[in-house]
Amino acid sequence: MAHIDAGKTTTTERILFYTGKNYKLGETHEGSATMDWMAQEQERGITITSAATTVYWDWHNNRYKLNIIDTPGHVDFTVEVERSLRVLDGAIAIFCAVGGVEPQSETVWRQADRYNVPRIAFVNKMDRAGADFFSVVRQIKERLGANPIPLEIPIGQENLFKGVVNLISNKALIWDEESNGTKFYEVPMPDDLKDVVAEYRLKLIEGVAEENDVLMEKFFEDPDSITEDEMIAEIRKATLAMKITPVLCGASFKNKGVQSLLDAVAAYLPSPLDIKEVDGINPKTEKAEIRPIDVKAPFSALAFKIATDPYVGRLCFFRVYSGALESGSYVYNANTGKKERISRIMQMHSNKQNPLDRIEAGDIGAAVGFKDIKTGHTLCDEGHPIILESMKFPEPVISIAVEPLTQSDMDKLTNALMKLAEEDPTFRVKTDEVSGQTLISGMGELHLDIIIDRLRREFNVEVNQGRPEVAYKEAITTTVQHHEIYKKQTGGKGKFADILFEIGPADEGVMGLQFVNEVKGGNIPKEYMPAIEKGFKEAMLNGVLAGYPMDSMKVRVIDGSFHPVDSDQLSFELCARIGFKAACRKANPVLLEPIMKLEVLTPDAYVGDVTGDLNRRRGMLESIEAKVGVQAIHAKVPLEQMFGYVTALRTITSGRANSTMEFSHYAEVSREKQDEILKNKNNY
């Protein structure tokens, strides 16, 4: 996991080469990387969809099986990082030795924190001009709040980078360029590094000894008496407990440092057995359950990705947590309550599949044959049902209208969009109720660009597209009380519901509907409460200003009344919906717009032009810091002002600046801007 261009795919390609999985080196810039198999990835030199593979690595007389997922760095494809971190046990965070901790590095780091994934850091591109290993280690500590512990010191930097000094073994290693880095040699320690190595090695040994009384005694007697194996065991323990992040370095493109990284994965990252058990909920009893990570335990697995393969159809990627699954057997989907037959199980190597007869706890595989499955569903043994914790995906921030070039392609387009939405939980499709247009929403311009490209190539559907629109939201800012009576008399049984409620902003940090029932004395029977809650929840999907959704609000039902004959659940649900509309109009509704976190790297000469342009875009400058040869400008800017920004930035800086942008938060729109948006919406 890493920021764009830190070298994830190149590092994965080198891992495939050194583990013997590939016989030649794949390069992203040539479009020959194994893990970037999509046509769009090869053309653009970026990773769009995460690709899984399995390799074997020998370390300390043991053979280790590694399941690897190479994820994209672009924020538009953040869903791939989210779902990979949910099912993997450890991560390699790659940092560029020049760029250091970049915006997307922070995002993926926070995602790994959320799923409690231990990680090791790899400072890549040590051969680049401006590379600075110790500066990156400092940034990891300051910006990510981590505790980075270097296990290697680079020998030389920039074009003089040759190898590393391993602080545990106290040996200097240099990679052989002729053999593409397959051979590396131990060499005498360079004189100019002896003091730095001694200082960092002592720090490392002291840190290792701190956690262990026996080692502490040894440390006071003679620090060098602590053996390599003792150090490795303590570093592993601290990494698994997420107290430290071991830091290694190298230059993947120049074939240096990757074997040490593989050794570190085997040494310090958790195996499934270290995780011990997985938590879940029994859908029948709704009580928490623990499932041991063991082949003998009942089967449980989490589906983390759905992909459409042109040859085998719908592929479901899943991680097995307990038990084993045979090809051709049945599994129970705990989320849908249905049994499914798995016709084939495969181990994935990028977009190629190797058939398997059986898959066991700890493994990642893919299966064919599912009729009804979504990302985040739990597969398990029918006799021992369990629902594992799913994943949280960010909401889309940008929409465009699409229509097929010919009316006859309408069904084709609908089917294609449904398949793409099934694959990608951050991609949404809906029909605009007013205009009848098909709207597709995603995480950014690039995301929707790729979707439209895939419609053309994979599904043979040509489309016209509208201009991008921002995904606004609505909110209410004051608390009001409202009394709603819903009556309908049409001969025979009528409809009646009466609710007195208070509606206002939700408590801080609460998302969704915060529903409080304060009705006393059975004035509204308990069985009608879920219907009232449902009415408010569904009404939140369309706000009162312009039909944009509301993210959160608080409703207190205070009192009401019912009719013994005419009242029913539907009456109370409709009463809540009508009451919501009337009450929200009195509660000072406002529009919210997505604000983006922007980083621009520009040569000094253009700083004034870039900041001036950002001010015109309603941007809030946060900081400007000097990096090697460039200035890094950090700002928060409304997404609505950022369409086509990449092209504008190229023009301002003669193509010498670049930018990265990610979603930050929703903020209230100014009154003038709100009036302008509502006017445009109504005219439309």
Buried (B, 14 or more C-beta within 10 A) or exposed (E): BBBBBBBBBBBBBBBBBBBEBBEEBBBBEEBEBBBBEBEBBBEBBBBBBBBBBBBEBEBEEEEBEBBBBBBBBBBBBBBBBBBBBBBBBBBBBBBBBBBBBBBBBBBBBEBBBEBEBBBBBBBBBBBBEBBBBBBBBBBBBEBBEBEBBBBBBBBBBBEEBBBBBBBBEEEBBBBBEEEBBEEBEEBEBBEEBEEEBEEBBBEBBBBBBEBBEEBBEBBEEEBEEBEEEBBBBBBBBBBBEBBBBBBBBBBBBBBBBBBBBBBBBBBBBBBBEEBEBBEBBBBEEEEEBEBBBBBEBBBBBBBBBBBBEEEBEBBBBBBBBBBBBEBEEEBBBBBEEEEBEBEBBBBBBBBEBEEBEEBBBBBBBBBBBBEEBBBBBBBBBBEBBBBBBBBEBBBBBBBBBBBBEEEEBEEBBBEBBEBBBBBBBBBBBEEEEEEEBBBBBBBBBBBBBBBBBBBEEBBEBEBEBEEBBBBBBBBBEEBBEBBBBBEEEEEEEBBBBBBBBBBBBBEEEEEEBBBEEEBEEEBBEEEBBEBBBBBBBBBBEBBBBBBBEBBBBBBBBBBBBBBEEBBBBEBBBBBBBBBBEBBBBBBBBBBBBBBBBBBBBBBEEBBEBBBEBBEEBBBEBEEBEEBEEBBBBBBBBBBBBBBEBBEBBBEBBEEBBBBBBBBBEBEEBEEEBBEEBBEEBEEE
